[in-house]
Amino acid sequence: MRALKYAVAASLLAAAPLAVAQQLSIATGGTGGVYYPIGGGFAEMINEHIEGASATAEVTGASVENMGLIMRGDADLALVLADTAYQAWSGSGDFEGRQIENTRALASVYPNAVQLVVLADSDVQSLEDLKGKRVSVGAPGSGTELNARALLEANGITYEDFTPQRLNFNETADAIRDGDIDAGFWSVGPPTSSILNLAATRDIRLIGFSDEEIDNAREEEPVFAAYELRAGMYDGMDEAVQTISIPNVLVVNSDMDEELAYELTKLLFERTDDLIAVHPAANDTTVEFTMESTPVPLHPGAIRYFEEIEADIPDDLRP
């Protein structure tokens, strides 16, 4: 596992300093996604504003691997998709028989939006039109593939109905640009660089989902939520597009020191603009998003911060 080490500075946050100096590891994802810049940006914020702590962003295989790192104590914080966090905490799905019940959250940071992209002159206008086409569903085992499969199957479409291609984000963009595929799925914090680059070279269109399709998807995967991609997000995108999203959660082990968890949560929400400057996905890093979207209990240190600001904390987020 490669690591990018960020410089250590020492400037006080307006809170009590940590009693013992700590080196924190933040598990993120690949360098081409959003987890890595978000995790790296938060590491820099920790280094600058929490006395006695320094942080490093780690390159990982993302959500499932990150939960294992938290369980074993090989990472202190991790960015994880909401469905993965919930499965780990509840011992369901991919974590059946290997429950990580000490999973706790500090916040939901931003949503991954499922983005279905075609060339502007494509005859694909809906999910149903994917039948018989060549479609990238994301890299094998990726969050994109898991989300795309759930969305499609919830709406009566299987891989047998089209020719699936398992390509990563950059490969998907290249294949759409070159006409090698008809459509491609992304599940990532918008806007994402590979779609931005594609839109700069070819006229593209994003496919919206109907209310019924979104309801079907949410019945299949309860952590899905409706989400609107704003007009102008990509070149040529003149109108907002309705899609679905899945939250990305900042998780820790329940063993984390309460004071540290409190300071980390406070830092995240009181200096959110610093994170937005790193990546626009952090525009969704709000207390309201955390209360509405977090699928696992909050750490007591995070609860202390949210109580301090008089947030309305749902009962299911209290351990």
TORDO-498592 format. One record per residue: residue in three letters; x, y, z of N, C-alpha, C, O in turn. Coordinates in steps of 0.05 Angstrom, whole numbers, padded with zeros to 5 digits, always signed. Layout:
TORDO-498592
alaXYZXYZXYZXYZ
...
***
This chain:
TORDO-498592
met+00017-00024+00000+00000+00000+00000+00018+00025+00000+00034+00029+00018
arg+00013+00040-00021+00029+00065-00022+00017+00087-00006-00007+00086-00001
ala+00033+00105+00003+00023+00127+00019+00033+00153+00010+00056+00155+00001
leu+00016+00173+00011+00025+00200+00005+00027+00214+00032+00006+00217+00046
lys+00050+00223+00041+00054+00236+00067+00052+00266+00064+00065+00278+00047
tyr+00036+00277+00080+00031+00306+00080+00048+00319+00102+00052+00307+00123
ala+00057+00343+00096+00074+00357+00115+00059+00362+00141+00035+00366+00141
val+00075+00362+00163+00063+00365+00189+00067+00394+00198+00089+00405+00198
ala+00045+00407+00206+00047+00434+00217+00034+00433+00245+00023+00413+00252
ala+00037+00454+00260+00025+00455+00287+00012+00481+00292+00025+00501+00300
ser-00014+00482+00288-00029+00506+00294-00054+00497+00310-00066+00477+00303
leu-00061+00512+00330-00082+00504+00349-00110+00505+00336-00116+00525+00323
leu-00125+00484+00341-00154+00486+00337-00166+00496+00363-00154+00490+00385
ala-00188+00510+00362-00199+00520+00387-00212+00498+00403-00237+00497+00405
ala-00196+00480+00414-00205+00457+00430-00182+00448+00446-00159+00455+00440
ala-00187+00431+00466-00165+00421+00482-00147+00404+00465-00157+00388+00450
pro-00120+00406+00468-00101+00390+00453-00103+00361+00461-00110+00355+00484
leu-00096+00343+00443-00095+00314+00450-00072+00309+00470-00051+00321+00469
ala-00078+00291+00488-00059+00286+00510-00034+00272+00499-00012+00276+00508
val-00038+00255+00478-00016+00239+00468-00014+00244+00438-00034+00243+00424
ala+00010+00249+00428+00013+00253+00399+00005+00228+00384+00011+00206+00392
gln-00009+00232+00362-00019+00209+00347-00013+00213+00317-00015+00235+00306
gln-00005+00190+00305-00001+00189+00276-00025+00174+00265-00029+00150+00270
leu-00041+00188+00249-00066+00177+00239-00064+00168+00210-00051+00182+00194
ser-00075+00145+00204-00076+00135+00176-00104+00137+00166-00123+00128+00179
ile-00108+00150+00142-00134+00152+00130-00135+00134+00105-00120+00140+00085
ala-00151+00114+00105-00154+00095+00082-00172+00108+00062-00194+00116+00068
thr-00163+00110+00037-00179+00124+00016-00186+00105-00007-00203+00088-00003
gly-00173+00108-00030-00179+00092-00053-00156+00096-00073-00134+00102-00065
gly-00162+00092-00099-00142+00097-00119-00138+00126-00125-00154+00143-00117
thr-00115+00133-00137-00108+00161-00141-00126+00175-00162-00127+00199-00163
gly-00141+00159-00178-00158+00171-00198-00186+00177-00189-00202+00188-00205
gly-00193+00170-00165-00220+00174-00155-00222+00199-00137-00204+00216-00137
val-00244+00201-00122-00249+00224-00105-00239+00218-00076-00232+00237-00062
tyr-00239+00193-00068-00231+00187-00040-00203+00197-00034-00198+00208-00013
tyr-00185+00194-00053-00157+00201-00048-00153+00231-00044-00141+00239-00024
pro-00164+00249-00061-00161+00277-00055-00176+00286-00031-00167+00303-00016
ile-00200+00275-00026-00215+00282-00002-00199+00273+00023-00197+00289+00042
gly-00190+00248+00023-00174+00239+00046-00148+00254+00050-00140+00260+00072
gly-00135+00261+00027-00110+00276+00029-00115+00304+00039-00100+00315+00055
gly-00138+00316+00030-00144+00343+00040-00151+00343+00069-00142+00362+00084
phe-00165+00323+00079-00171+00322+00107-00146+00317+00124-00143+00327+00146
ala-00127+00301+00113-00102+00296+00127-00087+00323+00130-00076+00328+00152
glu-00087+00339+00110-00073+00365+00112-00087+00383+00133-00074+00397+00148
met-00114+00381+00134-00128+00397+00154-00121+00388+00182-00117+00404+00200
ile-00119+00361+00186-00111+00351+00212-00083+00360+00220-00078+00369+00242
asn-00065+00358+00200-00037+00366+00205-00035+00396+00213-00019+00403+00229
glu-00052+00412+00201-00051+00441+00206-00065+00450+00231-00057+00469+00244
his-00087+00436+00238-00105+00447+00258-00109+00431+00284-00120+00441+00303
ile-00099+00406+00285-00102+00391+00309-00075+00386+00321-00059+00371+00311
glu-00070+00400+00343-00044+00398+00357-00040+00369+00367-00058+00357+00379
gly-00016+00359+00363-00010+00332+00373-00019+00309+00355-00016+00286+00363
ala-00029+00315+00331-00037+00294+00313-00026+00301+00285-00025+00324+00277
ser-00018+00280+00271-00011+00283+00242-00024+00260+00227-00030+00239+00239
ala-00029+00265+00202-00045+00245+00187-00032+00240+00159-00019+00257+00148
thr-00037+00216+00149-00027+00208+00123-00050+00195+00108-00065+00178+00119
ala-00054+00202+00082-00074+00190+00065-00061+00165+00052-00040+00167+00040
glu-00075+00143+00054-00065+00118+00043-00080+00110+00017-00104+00111+00017
val-00066+00102-00003-00078+00091-00027-00086+00062-00022-00070+00046-00013
thr-00112+00055-00027-00122+00029-00021-00140+00020-00044-00144+00034-00064
gly-00152-00004-00041-00172-00015-00059-00200-00005-00053-00219-00016-00064
ala-00202+00015-00036-00228+00028-00029-00245+00012-00010-00234-00002+00007
ser-00271+00014-00012-00290+00008+00009-00286-00018+00024-00282-00018+00049
val-00287-00041+00011-00285-00067+00025-00258-00070+00038-00257-00078+00062
glu-00237-00064+00025-00210-00065+00037-00209-00046+00061-00197-00052+00081
asn-00220-00022+00058-00218-00002+00079-00232-00012+00105-00222-00006+00127
met-00254-00026+00102-00268-00037+00126-00250-00057+00140-00249-00058+00165
gly-00236-00073+00125-00217-00092+00137-00194-00078+00152-00186-00087+00173
leu-00185-00056+00141-00164-00040+00153-00173-00028+00180-00158-00028+00200
ile-00198-00019+00180-00209-00008+00205-00212-00030+00226-00206-00027+00249
met-00222-00053+00217-00226-00076+00236-00200-00084+00249-00199-00090+00273
arg-00179-00086+00233-00153-00095+00243-00137-00073+00257-00116-00079+00269
gly-00146-00049+00256-00131-00027+00268-00108-00017+00251-00091-00003+00260
asp-00109-00025+00225-00087-00016+00207-00093+00011+00194-00076+00022+00181
ala-00117+00022+00199-00124+00049+00191-00141+00061+00213-00156+00046+00227
asp-00139+00087+00217-00154+00100+00238-00180+00112+00228-00200+00113+00243
leu-00180+00121+00203-00204+00131+00190-00205+00119+00163-00184+00112+00151
ala-00229+00117+00151-00232+00106+00124-00256+00118+00111-00277+00122+00124
leu-00254+00122+00085-00277+00130+00069-00289+00104+00056-00274+00088+00045
val-00315+00101+00060-00328+00076+00053-00356+00082+00042-00369+00099+00052
leu-00364+00067+00021-00391+00070+00011-00411+00061+00033-00405+00043+00048
ala-00434+00074+00033-00454+00069+00054-00463+00040+00055-00466+00028+00076
asp-00467+00027+00031-00476-00001+00032-00455-00019+00044-00461-00038+00058
thr-00429-00014+00037-00407-00030+00049-00406-00026+00079-00402-00045+00094
ala-00408-00001+00088-00407+00005+00117-00430-00009+00131-00426-00021+00152
tyr-00454-00008+00119-00477-00021+00132-00474-00052+00133-00479-00064+00153
gln-00465-00063+00111-00461-00092+00110-00440-00101+00131-00443-00121+00144
ala-00418-00085+00133-00397-00092+00153-00408-00091+00181-00404-00109+00197
trp-00423-00070+00187-00434-00066+00214-00455-00087+00221-00457-00096+00244
ser-00471-00094+00201-00494-00113+00206-00486-00142+00201-00502-00160+00208
gly-00463-00147+00188-00455-00174+00182-00472-00186+00159-00478-00210+00159
ser-00480-00169+00140-00496-00178+00118-00481-00176+00091-00458-00165+00091
gly-00492-00185+00070-00480-00182+00043-00452-00194+00042-00447-00217+00049
asp-00433-00177+00033-00406-00186+00030-00393-00192+00057-00371-00205+00058
phe-00405-00184+00079-00393-00188+00105-00409-00208+00122-00406-00209+00146
glu-00425-00224+00109-00439-00245+00123-00419-00265+00135-00401-00275+00121
gly-00422-00269+00161-00403-00287+00175-00377-00273+00184-00361-00286+00197
arg-00374-00247+00179-00350-00232+00187-00358-00204+00195-00347-00184+00184
gln-00377-00202+00212-00388-00176+00221-00367-00159+00234-00350-00169+00250
ile-00367-00133+00228-00349-00113+00241-00368-00095+00257-00373-00072+00249
glu-00377-00105+00280-00397-00090+00295-00386-00065+00309-00401-00048+00319
asn-00359-00063+00310-00347-00039+00322-00344-00016+00302-00330+00003+00307
thr-00358-00018+00279-00358+00003+00259-00374+00028+00270-00396+00025+00279
arg-00361+00051+00269-00375+00075+00277-00369+00097+00255-00349+00095+00241
ala-00386+00117+00254-00383+00138+00234-00377+00165+00248-00387+00170+00270
leu-00362+00181+00234-00359+00209+00242-00378+00227+00225-00388+00247+00235
ala-00382+00219+00200-00398+00236+00182-00403+00221+00156-00389+00202+00150
ser-00424+00230+00142-00426+00224+00113-00416+00248+00098-00425+00270+00102
val-00396+00243+00081-00380+00265+00070-00392+00276+00044-00394+00300+00041
tyr-00399+00258+00025-00411+00266+00000-00424+00242-00013-00417+00220-00005
pro-00442+00246-00032-00453+00223-00046-00439+00215-00071-00429+00233-00086
asn-00438+00190-00077-00431+00181-00104-00456+00182-00121-00477+00170-00113
ala-00456+00196-00143-00479+00197-00161-00475+00177-00183-00453+00176-00196
val-00495+00161-00188-00495+00143-00211-00500+00159-00236-00521+00171-00240
gln-00480+00160-00254-00481+00177-00278-00479+00159-00302-00459+00145-00306
leu-00500+00159-00319-00501+00144-00343-00497+00162-00367-00513+00180-00371
val-00475+00158-00382-00466+00177-00402-00467+00164-00430-00460+00141-00433
val-00477+00180-00449-00476+00172-00477-00467+00196-00494-00466+00218-00484
leu-00461+00191-00519-00456+00213-00537-00482+00228-00543-00504+00216-00542
ala-00481+00253-00549-00505+00270-00551-00524+00259-00573-00548+00262-00570
asp-00513+00247-00594-00530+00238-00616-00538+00209-00613-00549+00197-00632
ser-00534+00197-00590-00541+00169-00585-00572+00166-00585-00586+00185-00578
asp-00581+00142-00593-00610+00137-00591-00618+00126-00564-00641+00119-00560
val-00599+00124-00545-00606+00116-00518-00618+00140-00503-00605+00160-00500
gln-00642+00136-00494-00656+00157-00479-00664+00149-00451-00672+00165-00435
ser-00662+00123-00445-00671+00112-00419-00656+00086-00413-00641+00076-00430
leu-00660+00076-00389-00648+00051-00381-00657+00029-00400-00641+00012-00409
glu-00682+00029-00407-00693+00008-00425-00679+00007-00452-00676-00014-00464
asp-00669+00030-00461-00656+00032-00487-00628+00020-00487-00615+00017-00508
leu-00618+00012-00463-00592-00001-00462-00593-00029-00473-00572-00041-00479
lys-00616-00041-00475-00619-00068-00485-00607-00070-00514-00614-00054-00531
gly-00590-00089-00517-00577-00094-00543-00553-00076-00548-00540-00078-00569
lys-00545-00059-00529-00523-00041-00532-00497-00052-00519-00498-00072-00504
arg-00475-00038-00524-00450-00044-00510-00447-00023-00488-00446+00001-00493
val-00446-00033-00463-00447-00015-00440-00425-00022-00420-00422-00045-00412
ser-00410-00001-00412-00391-00005-00391-00405-00002-00364-00419+00017-00358
val-00402-00023-00347-00415-00023-00320-00395-00018-00298-00401-00021-00275
gly-00370-00010-00306-00350-00004-00285-00330-00026-00283-00334-00048-00292
ala-00308-00021-00269-00287-00041-00265-00298-00064-00248-00316-00060-00232
pro-00287-00088-00252-00297-00111-00237-00296-00107-00207-00276-00100-00196
gly-00319-00112-00194-00320-00110-00165-00321-00082-00154-00320-00078-00130
ser-00322-00062-00172-00321-00034-00163-00349-00026-00152-00369-00040-00157
gly-00349-00004-00138-00374+00007-00129-00392+00014-00153-00417+00011-00151
thr-00380+00023-00175-00396+00029-00199-00411+00004-00208-00435+00006-00214
glu-00397-00018-00210-00410-00042-00220-00432-00051-00201-00454-00059-00209
leu-00427-00051-00175-00447-00059-00155-00472-00041-00157-00494-00051-00157
asn-00468-00015-00160-00490+00004-00162-00505+00001-00188-00530+00001-00188
ala-00490-00002-00210-00503-00005-00236-00519-00031-00238-00542-00031-00248
arg-00508-00052-00228-00523-00078-00228-00548-00076-00212-00569-00085-00220
ala-00546-00064-00188-00570-00062-00171-00592-00045-00184-00615-00052-00184
leu-00583-00022-00196-00602-00005-00210-00616-00019-00234-00640-00018-00237
leu-00600-00033-00249-00610-00047-00273-00629-00070-00265-00651-00072-00276
glu-00619-00087-00247-00635-00110-00240-00661-00102-00226-00682-00115-00229
ala-00661-00080-00211-00685-00071-00198-00706-00062-00218-00730-00060-00213
asn-00696-00055-00242-00714-00046-00264-00716-00067-00286-00722-00060-00309
gly-00711-00092-00280-00717-00114-00298-00697-00118-00320-00704-00130-00341
ile-00673-00107-00317-00652-00109-00338-00628-00125-00327-00618-00118-00306
thr-00620-00145-00341-00597-00161-00333-00574-00158-00353-00577-00147-00374
tyr-00551-00169-00345-00528-00168-00364-00533-00183-00389-00519-00179-00409
glu-00552-00201-00389-00559-00216-00413-00573-00199-00434-00575-00206-00457
asp-00583-00176-00425-00598-00158-00443-00581-00140-00460-00590-00127-00479
phe-00555-00138-00453-00536-00121-00467-00508-00133-00466-00505-00154-00453
thr-00489-00121-00478-00462-00131-00478-00446-00115-00457-00438-00092-00462
pro-00442-00127-00434-00428-00112-00412-00398-00110-00417-00385-00129-00425
gln-00387-00087-00411-00358-00082-00412-00350-00073-00384-00362-00054-00373
arg-00330-00085-00372-00321-00078-00345-00296-00061-00348-00273-00070-00347
leu-00300-00035-00350-00279-00015-00354-00278+00005-00331-00298+00011-00319
asn-00254+00014-00325-00252+00035-00305-00260+00062-00317-00268+00064-00340
phe-00259+00083-00300-00270+00109-00309-00257+00119-00334-00271+00127-00353
asn-00230+00120-00334-00217+00131-00358-00221+00114-00382-00224+00124-00404
glu-00221+00087-00379-00226+00069-00401-00254+00073-00412-00258+00072-00436
thr-00273+00077-00394-00301+00081-00403-00303+00106-00420-00316+00106-00441
ala-00291+00128-00410-00292+00153-00425-00279+00150-00453-00290+00160-00473
asp-00256+00137-00454-00242+00133-00479-00259+00116-00498-00261+00122-00522
ala-00273+00095-00488-00288+00078-00505-00313+00092-00515-00321+00087-00538
ile-00326+00109-00499-00348+00125-00509-00339+00144-00531-00351+00147-00552
arg-00317+00158-00526-00306+00177-00545-00300+00164-00572-00305+00176-00593
asp-00289+00140-00571-00280+00126-00595-00302+00110-00608-00297+00098-00629
gly-00326+00109-00596-00348+00094-00608-00346+00064-00603-00360+00049-00616
asp-00329+00055-00585-00327+00027-00579-00349+00016-00561-00354-00008-00561
ile-00362+00034-00546-00386+00027-00531-00407+00048-00535-00401+00070-00544
asp-00431+00041-00527-00454+00059-00531-00460+00076-00507-00472+00098-00509
ala-00453+00066-00483-00460+00080-00458-00441+00070-00436-00430+00049-00438
gly-00439+00087-00415-00422+00079-00393-00433+00089-00367-00444+00111-00365
phe-00429+00073-00346-00437+00081-00319-00413+00091-00303-00391+00081-00306
trp-00418+00111-00287-00399+00120-00267-00415+00121-00240-00438+00129-00240
ser-00403+00113-00218-00414+00119-00192-00391+00132-00176-00373+00118-00166
val-00393+00158-00174-00370+00174-00163-00381+00201-00156-00402+00210-00166
gly-00366+00215-00139-00374+00243-00132-00372+00261-00156-00351+00263-00169
pro-00394+00275-00163-00393+00292-00186-00383+00320-00179-00386+00329-00156
pro-00371+00335-00198-00364+00326-00225-00338+00310-00224-00321+00314-00207
thr-00336+00290-00242-00312+00274-00242-00295+00280-00267-00305+00286-00288
ser-00269+00278-00263-00250+00288-00284-00253+00273-00310-00251+00285-00331
ser-00258+00247-00309-00260+00232-00335-00284+00240-00352-00282+00240-00376
ile-00306+00247-00339-00329+00256-00354-00324+00285-00363-00331+00293-00386
leu-00312+00301-00346-00305+00329-00354-00287+00329-00379-00292+00344-00398
asn-00267+00311-00379-00249+00309-00402-00263+00299-00427-00258+00309-00449
leu-00281+00280-00424-00297+00270-00447-00314+00292-00458-00316+00295-00482
ala-00328+00307-00441-00346+00328-00450-00331+00351-00463-00342+00366-00479
ala-00305+00353-00457-00289+00374-00470-00281+00367-00499-00273+00384-00514
thr-00283+00341-00506-00275+00332-00532-00298+00322-00549-00296+00322-00574
arg-00320+00313-00537-00343+00303-00552-00369+00314-00538-00369+00319-00514
asp-00389+00317-00554-00415+00325-00543-00428+00301-00530-00431+00280-00542
ile-00435+00304-00504-00446+00282-00489-00473+00289-00478-00482+00312-00479
arg-00487+00268-00468-00513+00272-00455-00514+00252-00431-00504+00230-00433
leu-00526+00261-00409-00530+00244-00386-00559+00234-00386-00577+00250-00391
ile-00563+00209-00380-00589+00197-00380-00602+00200-00352-00591+00191-00332
gly-00625+00212-00351-00640+00214-00326-00656+00190-00320-00663+00175-00338
phe-00663+00186-00295-00679+00163-00286-00706+00173-00277-00708+00194-00265
ser-00727+00157-00283-00754+00165-00275-00758+00160-00245-00743+00146-00232
asp-00780+00172-00234-00787+00168-00206-00791+00138-00201-00782+00128-00180
glu-00804+00125-00219-00809+00096-00216-00783+00080-00215-00779+00062-00199
glu-00764+00087-00233-00738+00073-00234-00723+00077-00208-00710+00059-00198
ile-00724+00102-00197-00710+00108-00172-00723+00093-00149-00709+00083-00132
asp-00750+00093-00148-00764+00078-00127-00757+00048-00128-00753+00036-00107
asn-00756+00037-00152-00748+00009-00155-00720+00004-00145-00715-00016-00131
ala-00702+00022-00151-00674+00020-00142-00672+00021-00111-00657+00006-00099
arg-00687+00039-00099-00686+00042-00070-00698+00018-00056-00690+00011-00034
glu-00718+00006-00069-00729-00019-00057-00708-00041-00057-00707-00058-00039
glu-00692-00042-00078-00670-00062-00081-00647-00055-00062-00636-00073-00050
glu-00640-00029-00059-00617-00021-00043-00626+00004-00027-00625+00026-00037
pro-00634+00000-00002-00645+00022+00014-00627+00046+00018-00637+00068+00023
val-00600+00043+00015-00583+00066+00019-00582+00084-00006-00570+00106-00004
phe-00594+00076-00028-00597+00094-00051-00615+00118-00043-00634+00115-00027
ala-00609+00141-00054-00626+00164-00051-00628+00179-00077-00609+00179-00093
ala-00650+00193-00082-00652+00210-00105-00632+00232-00104-00626+00242-00082
tyr-00622+00240-00127-00601+00261-00128-00603+00275-00155-00607+00263-00175
glu-00600+00301-00154-00601+00317-00179-00574+00327-00187-00561+00341-00172
leu-00566+00320-00211-00541+00331-00223-00548+00358-00234-00565+00360-00252
arg-00535+00379-00224-00543+00406-00231-00536+00413-00260-00517+00402-00272
ala-00552+00430-00272-00547+00440-00299-00519+00453-00300-00511+00467-00281
gly-00505+00449-00322-00479+00461-00325-00456+00446-00312-00433+00455-00313
met-00462+00423-00300-00441+00408-00287-00419+00399-00307-00396+00399-00301
tyr-00429+00391-00331-00411+00384-00352-00417+00400-00377-00440+00410-00380
asp-00398+00404-00395-00402+00419-00419-00426+00408-00435-00428+00384-00438
gly-00444+00426-00443-00467+00417-00459-00490+00407-00442-00511+00399-00453
met-00488+00407-00416-00509+00397-00398-00526+00421-00390-00521+00434-00370
asp-00547+00426-00406-00563+00450-00403-00584+00448-00382-00594+00468-00372
glu-00592+00424-00375-00613+00420-00356-00604+00401-00334-00587+00384-00338
ala-00616+00403-00310-00610+00385-00288-00620+00357-00296-00639+00353-00311
val-00606+00337-00285-00613+00309-00291-00617+00294-00265-00601+00295-00247
gln-00640+00280-00264-00647+00264-00240-00633+00237-00240-00635+00222-00260
thr-00619+00230-00218-00606+00205-00217-00609+00194-00188-00625+00203-00173
ile-00592+00175-00181-00591+00165-00154-00563+00167-00143-00544+00169-00158
ser-00561+00167-00117-00535+00170-00104-00533+00151-00081-00553+00140-00071
ile-00509+00147-00072-00503+00130-00049-00482+00145-00032-00461+00153-00043
pro-00487+00149-00006-00468+00165+00010-00441+00151+00013-00438+00127+00012
asn-00421+00168+00017-00394+00159+00025-00390+00168+00054-00394+00191+00061
val-00383+00149+00071-00382+00152+00100-00354+00152+00110-00337+00136+00101
leu-00348+00171+00128-00322+00171+00142-00324+00154+00167-00337+00162+00186
val-00312+00130+00167-00316+00111+00189-00290+00109+00205-00268+00114+00196
val-00294+00101+00230-00272+00096+00249-00280+00071+00265-00302+00060+00263
asn-00261+00062+00282-00266+00040+00300-00278+00052+00326-00271+00074+00334
ser-00297+00037+00338-00309+00047+00363-00289+00052+00385-00294+00066+00404
asp-00265+00039+00382-00244+00043+00402-00230+00070+00400-00214+00077+00418
met-00235+00086+00380-00222+00112+00377-00227+00128+00402-00250+00128+00412
asp-00207+00143+00411-00210+00161+00434-00232+00181+00429-00233+00193+00407
glu-00250+00185+00449-00273+00203+00445-00264+00231+00439-00277+00245+00422
glu-00244+00241+00452-00235+00269+00448-00225+00272+00419-00230+00292+00406
leu-00210+00252+00409-00200+00253+00382-00223+00253+00362-00223+00269+00344
ala-00242+00235+00366-00265+00234+00348-00280+00260+00348-00290+00270+00327
tyr-00283+00273+00371-00296+00299+00374-00281+00320+00358-00293+00335+00342
glu-00255+00321+00361-00239+00342+00347-00240+00337+00317-00241+00357+00302
leu-00238+00312+00308-00239+00307+00279-00266+00315+00267-00267+00327+00246
thr-00288+00309+00281-00314+00316+00271-00318+00346+00270-00328+00357+00251
lys-00309+00360+00292-00310+00389+00293-00294+00402+00270-00304+00420+00257
leu-00270+00391+00266-00253+00402+00244-00267+00399+00217-00267+00417+00201
leu-00279+00375+00212-00291+00370+00186-00313+00390+00180-00315+00400+00158
phe-00330+00396+00200-00353+00412+00195-00348+00442+00199-00364+00459+00189
glu-00328+00449+00214-00323+00478+00218-00302+00489+00198-00298+00513+00197
arg-00290+00471+00183-00271+00481+00162-00277+00467+00135-00259+00460+00120
thr-00303+00463+00130-00311+00449+00105-00301+00463+00081-00295+00450+00061
asp-00299+00489+00081-00290+00504+00058-00262+00495+00049-00255+00496+00026
asp-00245+00487+00069-00218+00478+00062-00220+00452+00045-00204+00448+00027
leu-00240+00435+00051-00243+00410+00037-00255+00416+00009-00248+00402-00010
ile-00274+00435+00008-00286+00442-00018-00264+00452-00037-00266+00448-00061
ala-00245+00466-00026-00223+00477-00043-00206+00454-00055-00193+00458-00076
val-00207+00431-00042-00193+00407-00052-00209+00393-00074-00199+00385-00094
his-00235+00390-00068-00253+00376-00087-00282+00386-00083-00291+00387-00061
pro-00296+00393-00105-00323+00404-00102-00343+00385-00091-00365+00393-00082
ala-00337+00359-00091-00355+00339-00079-00361+00346-00050-00383+00339-00039
ala-00343+00360-00036-00346+00366-00008-00367+00388-00004-00374+00395+00019
asn-00379+00399-00025-00402+00417-00022-00425+00403-00008-00442+00416+00004
asp-00426+00377-00010-00447+00361+00003-00440+00353+00032-00455+00339+00045
thr-00417+00362+00042-00409+00355+00069-00423+00373+00088-00413+00395+00096
thr-00447+00365+00097-00463+00381+00115-00473+00364+00138-00475+00340+00135
val-00480+00377+00159-00492+00362+00182-00518+00349+00174-00524+00327+00182
glu-00534+00363+00158-00559+00352+00149-00555+00327+00133-00570+00307+00137
phe-00536+00327+00115-00530+00303+00099-00522+00279+00117-00530+00257+00112
thr-00506+00285+00137-00498+00264+00155-00522+00252+00170-00524+00228+00172
met-00540+00269+00180-00563+00259+00195-00582+00244+00177-00595+00225+00187
glu-00584+00251+00152-00603+00238+00134-00592+00212+00121-00607+00195+00113
ser-00565+00210+00119-00554+00190+00101-00536+00169+00115-00530+00149+00102
thr-00528+00174+00140-00508+00156+00152-00521+00129+00159-00542+00129+00173
pro-00510+00106+00151-00523+00081+00154-00515+00065+00179-00526+00044+00185
val-00495+00075+00194-00485+00061+00218-00484+00081+00241-00485+00105+00237
pro-00482+00071+00266-00482+00089+00289-00458+00108+00288-00437+00102+00278
leu-00463+00132+00300-00441+00151+00303-00423+00145+00326-00432+00132+00346
his-00398+00153+00325-00380+00150+00347-00388+00170+00369-00398+00192+00363
pro-00386+00162+00395-00394+00181+00417-00380+00208+00415-00393+00228+00422
gly-00356+00210+00405-00343+00235+00402-00357+00253+00381-00359+00277+00385
ala-00366+00240+00359-00381+00255+00339-00408+00264+00350-00416+00286+00345
ile-00421+00246+00365-00446+00253+00378-00443+00278+00396-00460+00295+00396
arg-00421+00278+00411-00416+00301+00428-00415+00327+00412-00426+00348+00421
tyr-00402+00327+00389-00401+00351+00373-00428+00358+00362-00436+00381+00364
phe-00443+00339+00352-00470+00345+00341-00489+00354+00362-00506+00371+00357
glu-00487+00343+00386-00503+00353+00408-00496+00382+00416-00513+00398+00422
glu-00470+00388+00414-00460+00415+00421-00472+00436+00402-00477+00458+00410
ile-00475+00428+00377-00487+00448+00357-00517+00444+00355-00530+00456+00337
glu-00528+00428+00372-00557+00424+00374-00569+00412+00348-00591+00420+00340
ala-00554+00393+00336-00565+00379+00313-00586+00358+00323-00584+00349+00345
asp-00605+00353+00305-00625+00333+00311-00615+00305+00303-00615+00299+00280
ile-00606+00290+00322-00593+00264+00317-00614+00242+00318-00626+00237+00339
pro-00618+00227+00296-00637+00205+00296-00629+00183+00316-00605+00179+00321
asp-00648+00170+00328-00643+00150+00348-00625+00127+00337-00609+00116+00352
asp-00629+00121+00311-00613+00098+00301-00584+00105+00296-00568+00087+00290
leu-00576+00130+00300-00548+00137+00298-00534+00138+00325-00510+00143+00326
arg-00549+00133+00346-00537+00131+00373-00531+00102+00379-00549+00085+00378
pro-00506+00095+00385-00499+00067+00390-00512+00056+00415-00509+00033+00422
***
